[in-house]
Amino acid sequence: MQHEPRISRRQFLIAGIVAAHGLLIDHVQRTIGYAVRPSDAAPVVTARVYCPLIVVDKRDTPLTSTLSPAATPSPTATLSPTATPSPIATPSPTTTSVPLLRHHVVHTYSSRATFWNYSTGWYGDSVDARVVAAMVDEGVTRLTRTATRADAWAALLPHYQPGQRIGIKVNFNNADRNDNDNQIDALMDPINAIIAGLLAIGVAQQDIWIFDVSHGDRQGVIPLRFKRRCAYPDIQYASYADEHPELGFSTTEKIRFNAPPNAPIPDLAICNALVNLHYLINMPIMKRHVGAGISLGFKNHFGSIDRCNVLHNYTDIGARFYSSTYNPLVDINNHPQIRGKTVLTIGDGLFGDRINNLSVPQRWRTFGNAAPNSLFFSRDPVAIDCVMADFLRAESGETPSADDYLRLAAEAGLGVYERGDPWGSGYSRIVYERVNLT
């Protein structure tokens, strides 16, 4: 259905200022999006000119926000890069002339990214790889305020040395080797674009690892149909039962939980697929969850540790040991093997799941009765989960306590927690930038 955009006086003035400075008219066209108007019944979705919180096309122009630089300590502030390859090597902040903003979240959108009819075939075959690659390149260059794909990845990995391993933590919670259903799982197309960026700065294919080592209620397996869509033959894979299972779990690197004395949690080992890495890219799916309310970047690391199923009594809302003052997701993501190695989180919202973690993707009312067709990029694991949680809340309603873990993570210094309006007024502490590539 076609809608005529409504432009406010304020937006008209902003557009005039932009034009006066010689910026491309294309900039305004790329910021057209959808807005949701809350309703107890059926939300009304209308098209409009969308002006993000931060409007910037020149990537050498500093972004500004009301965020205090000292509001949240950086997770890597006390870590130093190593001169030789080491499993726990951690990059220090980039030395580029324009410092990277820690609490910056970039959201790229294109209505052309997917074209599934929601009835036949596998949704993963209905992805436009070229459009998705452009979304990834735009996301990382916006995040780093650089001009090219190679520049962006060099800024994200300023101390990379040949031979160091880079891992991509994906989500295959619903998969098996010969998977042929439509329950939501990871897609290869955005990962192909990530790999292209890593190759552009000299990373060898064999040093790139895609992994999900889930062990508990479900066994993490990399499906054949996912691997067949990989454009690079020498990429490495690791899973619990099918790909390099001999790597197993570390005998020394374990999560030690700070659970309440009346509800202790045993130490859980981290998979060696992660321990052997030097850098980590976390790639969750934007989805709701039957127990925890939402399943995003923090919960994606259930697939990085042994016996994650023992934690459901602590993470599922209303479960026996659930508490608004403690969540084991914070301890997992605060471990140096995860916190110290993570250089980027990319949220996969191409289809997402507005129902729960076990369902088939459905059309989103808040995206014009279509797929979200979105990717999210940030160096702040809390901020990016907050933004994706806000989109899920706008689409599917409030789940009380679903973002308790994010508030607790912010209190632990892992990033910035904020509820905001990504459809309109944006955020005051998170620097949110939305780019429409349609």
C-alpha positions as CSV (number, residue, x, y, z in Angstrom):
1,M,0.0,0.0,0.0
2,Q,1.4,3.4,-0.9
3,H,1.4,6.3,1.5
4,E,2.3,9.9,1.1
5,P,5.1,11.0,3.5
6,R,4.2,13.8,5.9
7,I,7.0,16.3,6.5
8,S,6.9,18.5,9.5
9,R,8.1,22.1,9.6
10,R,11.1,21.1,11.6
11,Q,12.0,18.4,9.1
12,F,11.6,20.9,6.3
13,L,14.0,23.3,7.9
14,I,16.5,20.5,8.5
15,A,16.4,19.4,4.9
16,G,17.0,23.0,3.9
17,I,20.1,23.3,6.0
18,V,21.4,20.1,4.6
19,A,20.9,21.3,1.1
20,A,22.5,24.6,1.9
21,H,25.7,22.8,2.8
22,G,25.8,21.0,-0.5
23,L,24.9,17.5,0.7
24,L,23.2,15.1,-1.6
25,I,19.4,15.1,-2.0
26,D,19.8,11.3,-1.8
27,H,20.4,11.7,1.9
28,V,16.8,12.6,2.6
29,Q,15.5,9.8,0.4
30,R,17.5,7.3,2.3
31,T,16.0,8.4,5.6
32,I,12.5,7.5,4.7
33,G,11.1,4.8,7.0
34,Y,8.0,3.6,8.8
35,A,6.6,4.7,12.1
36,V,4.3,2.9,14.5
37,R,1.5,4.6,16.3
38,P,0.7,2.6,19.5
39,S,-2.8,1.0,19.7
40,D,-4.3,-1.7,21.9
41,A,-5.7,-3.4,18.9
42,A,-4.1,-3.1,15.4
43,P,-1.3,-0.6,15.2
44,V,-1.6,1.9,12.3
45,V,1.5,2.0,10.2
46,T,2.2,5.0,8.0
47,A,5.1,6.1,5.9
48,R,6.8,9.3,6.7
49,V,10.1,11.1,6.3
50,Y,12.2,9.7,9.2
51,C,14.8,12.0,10.7
52,P,17.2,10.0,12.8
53,L,18.6,11.3,16.1
54,I,21.9,11.9,14.3
55,V,21.8,13.2,10.8
56,V,25.3,13.0,9.1
57,D,26.6,12.0,5.7
58,K,30.2,13.2,5.9
59,R,31.9,10.5,7.9
60,D,34.7,12.8,9.0
61,T,32.1,14.9,10.9
62,P,32.0,14.1,14.6
63,L,28.7,12.8,15.8
64,T,27.3,14.4,18.9
65,S,24.9,13.4,21.6
66,T,24.0,14.2,25.2
67,L,26.0,11.2,26.5
68,S,28.6,11.9,29.1
69,P,32.0,10.4,28.1
70,A,32.4,9.0,31.6
71,A,28.9,7.5,31.9
72,T,30.0,3.9,31.3
73,P,33.5,2.5,31.5
74,S,34.8,0.9,28.4
75,P,35.2,-2.9,28.7
76,T,38.6,-2.8,27.1
77,A,40.0,0.2,28.9
78,T,42.3,-1.9,31.1
79,L,43.4,-4.4,28.4
80,S,46.4,-4.0,26.2
81,P,47.0,-5.5,22.8
82,T,49.7,-8.2,22.5
83,A,52.5,-8.1,20.0
84,T,52.3,-11.8,19.3
85,P,49.3,-14.1,18.6
86,S,47.6,-15.1,21.8
87,P,44.2,-16.7,22.5
88,I,43.3,-13.8,24.8
89,A,44.7,-10.9,22.7
90,T,42.4,-7.9,22.9
91,P,42.5,-4.9,20.6
92,S,42.8,-1.5,22.2
93,P,40.7,1.5,20.9
94,T,41.5,2.7,17.4
95,T,44.0,5.5,17.0
96,T,42.2,7.1,14.1
97,S,41.8,10.8,14.1
98,V,38.1,10.5,14.9
99,P,37.6,8.3,17.9
100,L,35.0,5.6,17.6
101,L,31.9,6.3,19.7
102,R,31.3,3.4,22.1
103,H,27.6,3.9,22.4
104,H,26.8,4.3,18.7
105,V,24.2,2.0,17.1
106,V,23.8,2.1,13.4
107,H,20.6,0.6,11.8
108,T,20.6,-0.1,8.1
109,Y,17.3,-0.8,6.3
110,S,16.4,-1.8,2.8
111,S,13.0,-3.0,1.7
112,R,14.8,-4.9,-1.1
113,A,16.8,-7.1,1.3
114,T,14.4,-10.0,1.3
115,F,11.5,-11.1,-0.8
116,W,10.0,-14.2,0.8
117,N,6.2,-14.9,0.2
118,Y,5.8,-16.3,3.7
119,S,4.3,-19.5,2.4
120,T,6.6,-21.6,0.1
121,G,10.3,-22.5,0.2
122,W,13.0,-21.7,2.7
123,Y,13.1,-18.0,3.7
124,G,16.9,-18.1,3.5
125,D,16.6,-18.5,-0.3
126,S,14.7,-15.2,-0.5
127,V,17.5,-12.9,0.4
128,D,19.2,-10.4,-2.0
129,A,22.9,-10.9,-1.3
130,R,24.0,-7.7,-3.1
131,V,21.6,-5.6,-1.1
132,V,22.6,-7.2,2.2
133,A,26.3,-6.7,1.3
134,A,25.6,-3.0,0.8
135,M,23.8,-2.9,4.1
136,V,26.8,-4.4,5.9
137,D,29.3,-2.1,4.2
138,E,27.1,0.9,5.0
139,G,26.7,-0.2,8.6
140,V,30.4,-0.6,9.4
141,T,31.5,2.5,7.5
142,R,28.9,4.6,9.3
143,L,29.9,3.1,12.7
144,T,33.5,3.9,12.1
145,R,33.0,7.1,10.1
146,T,35.2,5.8,7.3
147,A,34.9,5.8,3.5
148,T,35.5,2.2,2.5
149,R,34.9,-1.3,3.6
150,A,38.6,-1.9,4.2
151,D,39.0,1.3,6.2
152,A,36.0,0.3,8.4
153,W,37.4,-3.1,9.3
154,A,40.9,-1.7,9.8
155,A,39.3,0.7,12.3
156,L,37.5,-2.1,14.1
157,L,40.6,-4.3,14.2
158,P,43.5,-1.8,14.4
159,H,45.9,-4.3,15.9
160,Y,45.1,-7.3,13.8
161,Q,48.2,-9.4,12.9
162,P,48.3,-12.1,10.2
163,G,47.6,-15.5,11.6
164,Q,45.3,-14.3,14.3
165,R,41.8,-15.9,14.4
166,I,38.5,-14.1,14.1
167,G,35.3,-15.8,15.1
168,I,31.7,-15.1,14.2
169,K,29.2,-16.3,16.8
170,V,26.0,-17.2,15.0
171,N,22.7,-18.7,16.3
172,F,21.6,-22.2,15.2
173,N,19.4,-23.0,18.1
174,N,16.7,-24.6,15.8
175,A,19.0,-26.3,13.4
176,D,20.2,-29.8,12.5
177,R,22.7,-30.9,9.8
178,N,20.0,-31.5,7.2
179,D,17.7,-28.7,8.3
180,N,14.7,-28.1,6.0
181,D,12.2,-26.2,8.2
182,N,11.6,-22.5,8.5
183,Q,12.2,-22.0,12.2
184,I,14.4,-18.9,12.6
185,D,18.2,-19.5,12.4
186,A,21.3,-17.6,11.1
187,L,21.6,-16.5,7.5
188,M,24.8,-16.7,5.5
189,D,24.3,-13.6,3.3
190,P,25.4,-11.0,5.9
191,I,28.2,-13.2,7.0
192,N,29.5,-13.4,3.4
193,A,29.7,-9.6,3.5
194,I,31.5,-9.7,6.9
195,I,34.0,-12.1,5.5
196,A,34.6,-9.9,2.4
197,G,35.5,-7.1,4.8
198,L,37.9,-9.2,6.8
199,L,39.6,-10.4,3.6
200,A,40.0,-6.8,2.5
201,I,42.4,-6.2,5.5
202,G,44.4,-9.4,4.9
203,V,42.7,-11.9,7.0
204,A,43.0,-15.4,5.6
205,Q,39.9,-17.5,5.0
206,Q,41.2,-20.3,7.2
207,D,41.6,-17.9,10.1
208,I,37.8,-17.1,10.1
209,W,35.7,-19.3,12.3
210,I,31.9,-19.5,12.3
211,F,30.6,-21.2,15.4
212,D,27.7,-22.2,17.6
213,V,28.6,-24.8,20.2
214,S,25.3,-25.1,22.0
215,H,25.2,-27.9,24.4
216,G,22.0,-28.5,26.5
217,D,18.4,-28.7,25.4
218,R,19.6,-28.5,21.7
219,Q,22.8,-29.4,20.0
220,G,24.4,-26.7,18.0
221,V,24.9,-27.9,14.4
222,I,25.8,-26.0,11.3
223,P,23.2,-26.8,8.6
224,L,24.4,-27.9,5.1
225,R,22.1,-25.4,3.4
226,F,23.8,-22.6,5.4
227,K,27.3,-23.7,4.4
228,R,26.3,-24.1,0.7
229,R,25.5,-20.4,0.6
230,C,29.0,-19.5,1.8
231,A,31.0,-17.7,-0.9
232,Y,34.4,-18.7,0.6
233,P,35.4,-22.4,0.6
234,D,38.1,-22.3,3.3
235,I,36.1,-20.8,6.1
236,Q,36.2,-22.9,9.3
237,Y,33.1,-24.1,11.3
238,A,32.7,-25.3,14.8
239,S,29.7,-26.9,16.5
240,Y,29.1,-29.3,19.4
241,A,28.1,-32.4,17.4
242,D,29.1,-31.9,13.8
243,E,32.0,-29.5,13.0
244,H,35.3,-29.9,15.0
245,P,33.6,-31.4,18.0
246,E,37.1,-32.5,19.2
247,L,37.7,-28.9,20.2
248,G,35.4,-29.4,23.1
249,F,35.3,-27.1,26.1
250,S,38.2,-25.5,28.1
251,T,39.4,-27.0,31.3
252,T,40.6,-23.6,32.6
253,E,38.4,-20.9,31.0
254,K,35.0,-21.1,32.8
255,I,32.2,-18.8,33.7
256,R,32.1,-18.3,37.5
257,F,28.6,-17.0,38.4
258,N,27.9,-14.5,41.1
259,A,24.5,-16.1,41.8
260,P,22.7,-15.6,45.2
261,P,23.9,-18.0,47.9
262,N,20.5,-19.7,48.0
263,A,20.6,-20.4,44.3
264,P,24.2,-21.3,43.3
265,I,25.2,-22.1,39.7
266,P,28.1,-24.4,38.9
267,D,31.0,-23.2,36.9
268,L,30.4,-23.7,33.1
269,A,33.2,-24.1,30.7
270,I,33.7,-21.9,27.6
271,C,34.1,-23.7,24.2
272,N,37.6,-23.9,22.9
273,A,36.3,-22.6,19.5
274,L,36.0,-19.2,21.3
275,V,39.0,-19.6,23.6
276,N,41.3,-20.1,20.6
277,L,40.1,-16.8,19.0
278,H,41.8,-13.4,19.1
279,Y,38.8,-11.3,18.0
280,L,35.1,-12.0,18.2
281,I,32.0,-10.7,16.2
282,N,28.7,-11.5,17.9
283,M,25.8,-12.0,15.5
284,P,22.5,-12.6,17.2
285,I,19.0,-12.7,15.7
286,M,16.4,-10.1,16.6
287,K,13.8,-12.3,18.2
288,R,11.4,-12.8,21.1
289,H,11.8,-15.8,23.4
290,V,9.3,-18.1,25.0
291,G,11.0,-17.9,28.4
292,A,13.2,-14.9,28.6
293,G,11.0,-12.5,26.6
294,I,13.7,-11.5,24.2
295,S,16.8,-13.3,22.8
296,L,19.5,-11.0,21.5
297,G,23.2,-10.5,21.7
298,F,23.7,-11.4,25.4
299,K,21.7,-14.6,25.2
300,N,23.5,-15.6,22.0
301,H,26.4,-16.7,24.1
302,F,24.4,-19.5,25.5
303,G,25.9,-21.2,22.5
304,S,29.4,-20.5,23.6
305,I,29.4,-22.4,26.9
306,D,28.8,-25.9,28.2
307,R,25.4,-27.0,29.5
308,C,23.7,-23.7,29.0
309,N,20.3,-25.3,29.7
310,V,21.0,-25.3,33.5
311,L,20.6,-21.5,33.3
312,H,17.0,-21.3,32.2
313,N,15.8,-21.4,35.8
314,Y,17.6,-18.0,36.2
315,T,17.0,-16.3,32.8
316,D,13.4,-17.3,32.1
317,I,11.0,-14.8,33.6
318,G,8.9,-16.3,36.4
319,A,11.2,-19.4,36.7
320,R,12.2,-20.7,40.1
321,F,15.4,-18.6,40.5
322,Y,14.6,-15.6,38.3
323,S,15.4,-12.3,39.9
324,S,15.3,-8.7,38.8
325,T,18.6,-8.2,40.7
326,Y,20.7,-11.0,39.2
327,N,21.0,-12.5,35.8
328,P,23.7,-15.0,34.7
329,L,23.8,-13.4,31.2
330,V,25.8,-10.6,32.8
331,D,28.5,-12.9,34.2
332,I,28.7,-14.7,30.8
333,N,29.2,-11.5,28.8
334,N,31.5,-10.0,31.4
335,H,34.0,-12.9,31.1
336,P,37.3,-11.7,29.5
337,Q,37.1,-14.3,26.8
338,I,33.9,-12.6,25.6
339,R,34.1,-9.0,26.8
340,G,37.8,-8.6,26.0
341,K,37.6,-10.1,22.5
342,T,34.3,-8.7,21.1
343,V,35.0,-5.9,18.6
344,L,31.5,-5.7,17.1
345,T,27.9,-6.9,17.5
346,I,25.8,-7.2,14.4
347,G,22.1,-7.8,15.0
348,D,20.4,-9.8,12.2
349,G,16.9,-8.3,11.7
350,L,16.4,-9.3,8.1
351,F,13.5,-11.5,9.1
352,G,13.7,-11.5,12.9
353,D,11.0,-13.3,14.9
354,R,8.2,-11.3,16.4
355,I,6.6,-14.4,18.0
356,N,9.2,-16.4,19.8
357,N,12.5,-18.3,19.3
358,L,10.8,-21.4,18.0
359,S,8.5,-20.0,15.4
360,V,8.6,-19.3,11.7
361,P,9.3,-15.7,10.7
362,Q,6.1,-13.6,10.1
363,R,5.4,-10.2,8.6
364,W,5.9,-7.3,11.0
365,R,3.1,-4.7,11.3
366,T,5.5,-2.0,12.3
367,F,7.5,-2.5,9.1
368,G,4.6,-2.1,6.7
369,N,3.4,-5.8,6.9
370,A,6.7,-7.0,5.6
371,A,10.0,-8.3,7.0
372,P,12.1,-5.9,9.1
373,N,14.8,-6.0,6.5
374,S,17.2,-4.5,9.0
375,L,20.8,-5.0,10.3
376,F,22.1,-3.3,13.5
377,F,25.8,-2.5,14.3
378,S,27.4,-1.4,17.5
379,R,30.5,-1.8,19.7
380,D,28.3,-1.5,22.8
381,P,26.6,-4.8,23.5
382,V,24.1,-3.3,25.9
383,A,23.0,-0.4,23.6
384,I,22.4,-2.6,20.6
385,D,20.3,-5.0,22.6
386,C,18.3,-2.0,23.9
387,V,17.5,-0.8,20.4
388,M,16.5,-4.2,19.2
389,A,14.4,-4.7,22.3
390,D,12.6,-1.5,21.6
391,F,11.7,-2.7,18.1
392,L,10.4,-6.0,19.5
393,R,8.4,-4.1,22.1
394,A,6.9,-1.8,19.5
395,E,5.9,-4.8,17.4
396,S,4.8,-7.4,19.9
397,G,4.1,-5.5,23.1
398,E,5.7,-5.2,26.5
399,T,7.1,-8.3,28.2
400,P,7.7,-7.2,31.8
401,S,11.3,-7.8,33.0
402,A,12.5,-8.8,29.6
403,D,15.3,-6.2,29.7
404,D,16.2,-6.6,33.3
405,Y,19.5,-8.1,32.2
406,L,20.4,-5.0,30.2
407,R,19.9,-2.7,33.2
408,L,22.1,-5.1,35.3
409,A,24.7,-5.2,32.5
410,A,24.9,-1.4,32.4
411,E,25.3,-1.4,36.2
412,A,28.3,-3.8,35.7
413,G,29.9,-1.4,33.2
414,L,29.2,-3.4,30.1
415,G,27.5,-0.5,28.2
416,V,24.7,2.0,28.2
417,Y,21.1,1.0,29.0
418,E,18.3,3.1,27.8
419,R,14.7,2.7,26.6
420,G,13.9,5.0,23.7
421,D,11.9,5.5,20.6
422,P,13.8,4.3,17.5
423,W,10.7,5.3,15.4
424,G,10.8,8.9,16.3
425,S,12.5,10.8,19.1
426,G,15.4,8.4,19.4
427,Y,17.6,8.3,22.5
428,S,19.4,10.7,24.8
429,R,22.3,8.5,25.7
430,I,22.6,6.0,22.9
431,V,23.7,7.6,19.6
432,Y,21.2,6.0,17.2
433,E,21.7,6.4,13.5
434,R,19.2,4.9,11.0
435,V,20.0,4.7,7.3
436,N,17.4,3.7,4.7
437,L,19.1,2.2,1.6
438,T,15.9,1.7,-0.4
